[in-house]
Amino acid sequence: METTTQKWQMVSEIELVYKTKVKASQRPQIKSSNEASTLLRSSWDEGKIEYFEQFKILLLNHSLKVLGLYEMSSGGITGTVVDLRMIFSAALKANATSIMIAHNHPSGNLNPSEADKHLTRKIKQAGELLEIKLVDHLIITAESYYSFMDDGAL
């Protein structure tokens, strides 16, 4: 007969680890939306930026240095699924204090949709509860970008 002390062996063990191969002094620091858009655009596959939507997250420390880049989802021509739990799961695992989110508009249209605005509000509110600041939401195209922060929409 199993005892309570033996049952712990049947429980999944969770380990929280953040591994990096980049020294803290070598991490890029995001000082502007332009710098962020340049970094993000360089991570986009040129064959996909005008083909289908993707959603990415820059995970940042308190000094706005990049801890990591997480490609959260890829979708269709006019949208992709964004799960708040996955955003903050990545942020918490990286021990990020701030995040910057971005997605592309394959159409080249930089105007945020109502769905983009609603999602931004939801992510900002969830981040406030967890004390993880949403620094900006960028809409990326092959030629330019839109910043919610620069436009006063954040």
N, C-alpha and C positions, 0 to 999 in steps of 0.2 A: 504494500500500500504506500502511495506517495505521500510525503509530508509537504507541508506548506513551504518548507525551506528548499525542497527539491523542485518546486514548481517554477521558481525564478529561471531555471534553465530552459523553460519552454516559452519564455517571453523574448520577443525580439529586442536585441540590444541596439540602442541608438548611439552613434558616435558623431559628435560635431567637430569637424576638422576643416580648416581652411589651409590649403597648400598652395604656395606660389613659388614660381621660379624667378620672379622679378624682385630685385632689391627695392626697398621702399624709396631709395634715392633715385631710382630709374623709372619710377611710375610717372606717366604723364599727368599733369595737373590741368584741370579744366578751369579756365579763367573767363571764358566767354562762350556764347552759343556758337559762334563761328568756329572756335577751336573744337568744340564738341561735334559739330556737323562734319568737319574735316576728318576727325578720327572715326566717326561712325561711317561716313561715306567710304572711307578706305577699307572698312570691314565688309562692305556690301559686295556681293558678287555682281559685276557689271551686267551680266546676262540676266539677273533677276530683278534689279532695281526698277526696271520698267515693264516687268512681266507679271509679278504677283506681289501681294503685300507680305511684309515681314515685320515683326515686332521685336525690338531689341532693348536691352537695359544696360546702362552703364552703372556699375556699382562703385560708389565713391566713399572715401573715408572723410573725416572731419575737415581735412585740408583740401578737399575736392580732388584728391589724387585717385586715379583709377585703380580699383582693386580687381576689377574684372569686367568682362563684357559677356552678357548672356543673351543668346538668340532664343527668345522664348517661343515664338511661333512663326509658322509660314502658312499662308492661306491662299485665297483665291485672288481674282483680279480686283475685287472691290472690298475685301475685308479679310481679317484674320482673327482668330479667337484669342482673347486675352483673359487669363485667369488670375485674379488678384492674389490668390493663395500662392500661385507659382512665382509671381513677382516678389512677394515678401518672403517666401521660402528661400529664394536665391539671395536676397538682401540680408536676411538673418544669418544664413550660413556663411556669407562672406564677411559678416560683422560690419556691414556698411551702415553709415550714419546718414547717407544721402543717396538718392538715386536720380538718374536722368533717363527718361524713357524716350523711345523714338520708333517711328514706323515710317514706311515709305508710301507714297501715292504713285502707283504705276502710271496713272493718267498724266502726271506732271503738274496737276492742280495743287497749289500750296494751301488753299483755303481749308481750314479744319471743318469737318462735318459736325452735325449735332451729336452724333455718336462719339466722335473724337473728344468733343467738349465734355460730354457726360462722363466718359471714361477717365478723363483727366481729373475731374472733380472727385470721382470715386477713389482713385489712387491717392490723391492728395489727402482726403479724409482718412483713409485707412493708414496712410503713413503717419499722420498726426497721432493716431492712437498708439502706434508702435515707436514713436519718436524717430522716424526715418523720414527725412525731408525730401519731398519731390522738388528738385532744383529746377527742372524744365521738362517740357515735352516738345520734341522736335518732329516735324514732318519733313522727311527727306525726299528729294527728287534727284534725278541724275545731274541737274544743273544748279539747284539751289536748295533752300530750306526755309521753314517757318518755325519760329520760336514762340511758344505760348508766353514765356517769361518776357521776352523783348516786346511783345505786343500788349503786355499788361493783362493777359487773359489767364494768368495763373494766380 
